């Protein structure tokens, strides 16, 4: 094992799966062995049984679908606005100077702090939940995209101008293609953050969703259901993360070769 030395896909998968196995073994020992009270931490078997009941008898699949819809809806709205604005900020310094102070200020504001205001402005329906995800994702996306575009190698820019490129064609043919792989990675990371925002949004004034189920389970001290909900979020996040990585490798093979 040497620093920064790549490993094979088989080794990577084996090591990743090994950690999950170790995690569940420690969990089982802690609960079945009586080291932790099941009131505070349900054992894996009870958690799986409760999860099966949630899905087959309590309509939990609808809750999962609602949460996924909210995450994707809020994130896609944020990405659709953040992408062009971030590209413009990265490409044109006056635009960056105009927007960056406010964007930098806003990205430090926790999205959860806006929930009381959003409830007053738009109620407790879907608009409020989408707005929380939008606020939590938009400002992060804008600044990170602007940095990615602005970090384009200067020699590529100078070569494009030497070959007769105009300002607009430089943005379309050099800046955007060069930063596209990094922007895709930014989308992948911020989508993961969006999941934390939707759960917070669903903890208040929601009648459906994974966060709503977790809140109801907390009132009943049903740690088995709470853990199952958390694991479902992790599984969905892991699957979406793997899909993003797969798509990025297919869309930007030159970026993978450079690593």
C-alpha positions in Angstrom: 0.0 0.0 0.0 1.6 3.2 -1.2 0.4 6.8 -1.2 -1.8 7.8 -4.2 -1.3 4.3 -5.8 -4.4 3.2 -7.7 -6.1 -0.1 -6.8 -8.2 -2.3 -9.0 -12.0 -2.1 -9.1 -12.3 -5.5 -7.5 -10.1 -4.4 -4.5 -12.1 -1.2 -4.2 -15.4 -3.0 -4.1 -14.1 -5.7 -1.7 -12.8 -3.1 0.7 -16.0 -1.0 0.6 -18.2 -4.0 1.2 -15.9 -5.2 4.0 -16.5 -2.0 5.9 -20.2 -2.4 5.8 -19.9 -6.0 7.0 -17.7 -4.9 9.9 -20.1 -2.1 10.7 -23.1 -4.5 10.9 -21.1 -7.0 12.9 -20.2 -4.4 15.5 -23.8 -3.2 15.6 -25.1 -6.7 16.1 -22.6 -7.4 18.9 -23.5 -4.1 20.7 -27.2 -4.8 20.6 -27.5 -8.6 20.8 -24.8 -8.7 23.4 -26.7 -6.3 25.7 -24.0 -3.6 25.6 -26.6 -1.1 24.4 -30.2 -1.0 25.4 -32.6 -1.8 22.5 -34.7 1.2 23.6 -31.9 3.5 22.4 -30.5 1.3 19.5 -32.6 -1.4 17.8 -30.8 -4.5 16.6 -30.3 -5.2 12.9 -32.9 -8.0 12.7 -35.6 -5.9 14.4 -34.7 -3.0 12.1 -35.1 -5.1 9.0 -38.5 -6.5 10.2 -39.7 -3.0 10.9 -38.6 -1.8 7.5 -40.4 -4.7 5.8 -43.6 -3.7 7.7 -43.2 0.0 6.8 -42.9 -0.9 3.1 -45.6 -3.6 2.9 -48.2 -2.3 5.3 -47.6 1.4 6.0 -47.0 2.9 2.6 -43.4 3.8 3.1 -42.6 3.6 -0.6 -44.8 6.6 -1.1 -42.8 8.5 1.6 -39.6 7.6 -0.2 -41.0 8.7 -3.6 -42.1 12.1 -2.1 -38.7 12.7 -0.6 -36.8 11.8 -3.8 -39.2 14.1 -5.8 -38.5 17.0 -3.4 -34.7 16.5 -3.5 -34.6 16.3 -7.3 -37.1 19.1 -7.8 -35.3 21.6 -5.5 -31.9 20.6 -6.7 -32.7 20.8 -10.4 -34.2 24.2 -10.0 -31.1 25.4 -8.2 -28.8 23.8 -10.8 -30.7 25.3 -13.7 -30.1 28.8 -12.4 -26.7 28.3 -10.8 -25.1 26.8 -13.9 -25.3 29.8 -16.2 -24.7 32.3 -13.4 -21.7 30.4 -12.2 -20.2 30.2 -15.7 -20.7 33.9 -16.2 -19.1 34.7 -12.9 -16.1 32.5 -13.6 -15.7 33.9 -17.2 -16.2 37.6 -16.6 -14.6 39.3 -13.6 -17.0 42.3 -13.4 -19.9 39.9 -13.0 -18.0 37.9 -10.4 -17.2 41.2 -8.5 -20.9 42.1 -8.6 -22.3 38.8 -7.4 -19.6 37.1 -5.3 -19.9 39.1 -2.1 -23.6 38.4 -1.8 -23.2 34.7 -2.8 -20.4 34.2 -0.4 -22.4 35.8 2.4 -25.5 33.7 1.6 -23.8 30.4 1.4 -22.9 30.6 5.1 -26.6 31.0 6.1 -28.1 27.6 7.2 -31.0 26.7 5.0 -32.9 25.4 8.1 -32.9 29.0 9.5 -35.2 30.1 6.6 -37.9 27.5 7.4 -39.9 29.8 9.7 -39.9 32.6 7.1 -40.7 30.2 4.3 -43.7 28.8 6.2 -44.9 32.4 6.6 -44.3 33.2 2.9 -45.4 30.0 1.1 -47.0 27.8 3.8 -46.1 24.3 4.8 -46.7 22.7 1.4 -44.3 21.5 -1.3 -43.1 25.0 -2.2 -41.6 25.4 1.3 -39.7 22.2 1.0 -38.4 22.9 -2.5 -37.4 26.4 -1.4 -35.3 25.0 1.5 -33.5 22.7 -0.9 -33.0 25.5 -3.4 -31.5 27.8 -0.8 -29.2 25.1 0.6 -28.0 24.1 -2.9 -28.0 27.3 -5.0 -25.4 29.4 -3.4 -23.0 26.5 -3.0 -23.4 25.6 -6.6 -22.9 29.1 -8.0 -19.6 29.8 -6.2 -18.2 26.3 -6.8 -19.0 26.5 -10.5 -17.6 30.0 -10.8 -14.3 28.7 -9.2 -14.2 25.7 -11.6 -14.6 27.9 -14.7 -12.2 30.6 -13.4 -9.5 28.0 -12.9 -9.2 27.2 -16.6 -5.6 27.0 -17.6 -4.4 30.4 -19.0 -2.4 28.8 -21.8 -5.7 27.3 -23.2 -7.3 30.7 -23.2 -4.3 32.3 -24.9 -4.1 29.6 -27.5 -7.8 30.0 -28.3 -7.4 33.8 -28.8 -4.4 33.2 -30.9 -6.4 31.0 -33.2 -9.0 33.7 -33.6 -11.7 32.7 -31.0 -14.2 35.4 -29.9 -15.2 36.0 -26.3 -18.4 34.1 -26.7 -16.8 31.2 -28.5 -14.0 31.1 -25.8 -16.7 30.5 -23.2 -18.6 27.9 -25.3 -15.6 26.0 -26.7 -12.9 26.3 -24.0 -14.1 27.4 -20.6 -17.2 25.2 -20.4 -15.7 22.0 -21.9 -12.6 22.4 -19.7 -14.6 22.8 -16.5 -17.5 20.4 -17.4 -16.0 17.3 -15.6 -15.4 19.4 -12.4 -18.9 20.9 -12.6 -20.3 17.4 -12.9 -18.5 16.5 -9.7 -19.8 19.6 -8.0 -23.4 18.5 -8.9 -22.6 15.1 -7.4 -21.4 16.6 -4.1 -24.1 19.2 -3.7 -26.9 16.7 -4.5 -25.6 14.8 -1.4 -26.0 18.0 0.7 -29.5 18.5 -0.6 -30.6 15.3 1.2 -29.7 16.8 4.5 -31.9 19.9 3.7 -35.0 17.9 2.7 -35.0 15.8 5.9 -34.8 19.0 7.9 -37.7 20.5 5.8 -39.8 17.4 6.3 -39.4 17.5 10.1 -41.7 20.5 10.3 -45.2 20.6 8.8 -44.9 17.6 6.6 -47.5 14.9 6.2 -45.4 12.6 4.0 -41.7 11.8 3.3 -38.9 10.0 5.1 -38.4 12.9 7.5 -42.0 12.8 8.5 -41.8 9.1 9.2 -38.7 9.6 11.3 -40.5 12.3 13.3 -43.5 10.1 14.0 -41.1 7.2 15.0 -39.3 9.5 17.4 -42.5 10.1 19.3 -43.0 6.4 19.6 -39.4 5.7 20.6 -39.3 3.4 17.5 -35.5 3.4 17.0 -35.9 0.5 14.6 -38.0 2.6 12.2 -35.7 5.6 12.6 -32.6 3.6 11.7 -34.4 2.0 8.8 -35.3 5.5 7.4 -31.7 6.7 7.9 -30.4 3.6 6.1 -32.8 4.1 3.2 -31.5 7.7 2.8 -27.9 6.4 2.8 -28.7 3.7 0.2 -30.5 6.1 -2.2 -27.6 8.5 -1.8 -25.0 5.8 -2.5 -26.9 4.7 -5.6 -27.2 8.2 -6.9 -23.5 8.8 -6.2 -22.5 5.7 -8.1 -24.8 6.7 -11.0 -23.2 10.1 -11.1 -19.7 8.6 -11.2 -20.7 6.2 -14.0 -22.3 9.0 -16.0 -19.2 11.3 -15.5 -16.9 8.6 -16.7 -19.0 8.1 -19.8 -19.5 11.8 -20.6 -16.0 12.9 -19.7 -13.5 10.0 -20.4 -10.6 12.4 -20.7 -11.0 13.6 -17.1 -10.8 10.0 -15.9 -7.6 9.4 -17.9 -6.0 12.4 -16.3 -6.4 11.1 -12.8 
